[in-house]
Amino acid sequence: MKSDHIYFITGTAYAGKSTMVKRLAEKYNGIACEENYHDALLSGLDQKRFPCLTYTRDLQDWRDFIRRTPDEYEAWVKGVSRECEILELDILEQLSTEGKKIFVDTNISLETLRKISDKEHVLIMLAEPDISVNRFFERPDKEKQFLYQLLMAEEDAERAMENFRQCLKRINSRAVYDAFLNAGFRVIVRDENRSIEDTFALVERELGLQECL
């Protein structure tokens, strides 16, 4: 699959990827594939083929989720990314026939992006690794607040929270950040002093979209 109409934004958490994808789709009358857009297929996934994606779907006790070690958590996140890539490629193959620009907050690996997309159609957005850890529970997302309540209900809440923070640190490490930074694609680093409007203009420019108007 290779399409001149698909624009991929990847990178780290809290960098603004889904916000930019949504705004781009609105401005260019395109299709927004925001964070976890493949969740629409979750209910029909085969457990044997997609064990990581179906883990939370079939989970009986969510306390098992927060009690995993950093090693277990990291292995699961990597597995989810691999399985998401399969779904994303299928979805994008179908959407590409509509003839509209498609803007994707993607889980597709850097290696695969190099094969399926022109370099100019991939943008990496980065936020410092500690932001993903320190601000994880600041967002009002129902899922995050649900996890927070579970952690606080543990017998040793402080220890449970520290374990979960170590899980977050593992998947938001400096090594992960540097891999994105040095991947060879264009990069935008989060700047607290830059407005959303300025970031959007920068994203447009880096993707060469201003020339499309």
Secondary structure in CASP SS format (residue, H / E / C, confidence):
PFRMAT SS
TARGET T0000
AUTHOR 0000-0000-0000
METHOD secondary structure of the structure
MODEL  1
M C 1.00
K C 1.00
S C 1.00
D C 1.00
H C 1.00
I E 1.00
Y E 1.00
F E 1.00
I E 1.00
T E 1.00
G E 1.00
T C 1.00
A C 1.00
Y C 1.00
A C 1.00
G C 1.00
K H 1.00
S H 1.00
T H 1.00
M H 1.00
V H 1.00
K H 1.00
R H 1.00
L H 1.00
A H 1.00
E H 1.00
K H 1.00
Y C 1.00
N C 1.00
G C 1.00
I E 1.00
A E 1.00
C E 1.00
E C 1.00
E C 1.00
N C 1.00
Y H 1.00
H H 1.00
D H 1.00
A H 1.00
L H 1.00
L H 1.00
S H 1.00
G H 1.00
L C 1.00
D C 1.00
Q C 1.00
K C 1.00
R C 1.00
F C 1.00
P C 1.00
C C 1.00
L H 1.00
T H 1.00
Y H 1.00
T H 1.00
R H 1.00
D C 1.00
L C 1.00
Q C 1.00
D C 1.00
W C 1.00
R H 1.00
D H 1.00
F H 1.00
I H 1.00
R C 1.00
R C 1.00
T C 1.00
P H 1.00
D H 1.00
E H 1.00
Y H 1.00
E H 1.00
A H 1.00
W H 1.00
V H 1.00
K H 1.00
G H 1.00
V H 1.00
S H 1.00
R H 1.00
E H 1.00
C H 1.00
E H 1.00
I H 1.00
L H 1.00
E H 1.00
L H 1.00
D H 1.00
I H 1.00
L H 1.00
E H 1.00
Q H 1.00
L H 1.00
S H 1.00
T H 1.00
E H 1.00
G C 1.00
K C 1.00
K C 1.00
I E 1.00
F E 1.00
V E 1.00
D E 1.00
T C 1.00
N C 1.00
I C 1.00
S C 1.00
L H 1.00
E H 1.00
T H 1.00
L H 1.00
R H 1.00
K H 1.00
I H 1.00
S C 1.00
D C 1.00
K H 1.00
E H 1.00
H H 1.00
V E 1.00
L E 1.00
I E 1.00
M E 1.00
L E 1.00
A C 1.00
E C 1.00
P H 1.00
D H 1.00
I H 1.00
S H 1.00
V H 1.00
N H 1.00
R C 1.00
F C 1.00
F C 1.00
E C 1.00
R C 1.00
P C 1.00
D C 1.00
K H 1.00
E H 1.00
K H 1.00
Q H 1.00
F H 1.00
L H 1.00
Y H 1.00
Q H 1.00
L H 1.00
L H 1.00
M H 1.00
A C 1.00
E C 1.00
E C 1.00
D C 1.00
A H 1.00
E H 1.00
R H 1.00
A H 1.00
M H 1.00
E H 1.00
N H 1.00
F H 1.00
R H 1.00
Q H 1.00
C H 1.00
L H 1.00
K H 1.00
R H 1.00
I H 1.00
N C 1.00
S C 1.00
R H 1.00
A H 1.00
V H 1.00
Y H 1.00
D H 1.00
A H 1.00
F H 1.00
L H 1.00
N C 1.00
A C 1.00
G C 1.00
F C 1.00
R E 1.00
V E 1.00
I E 1.00
V E 1.00
R C 1.00
D C 1.00
E C 1.00
N C 1.00
R C 1.00
S C 1.00
I H 1.00
E H 1.00
D H 1.00
T H 1.00
F H 1.00
A H 1.00
L H 1.00
V H 1.00
E H 1.00
R H 1.00
E H 1.00
L C 1.00
G C 1.00
L C 1.00
Q H 1.00
E H 1.00
C H 1.00
L C 1.00
END
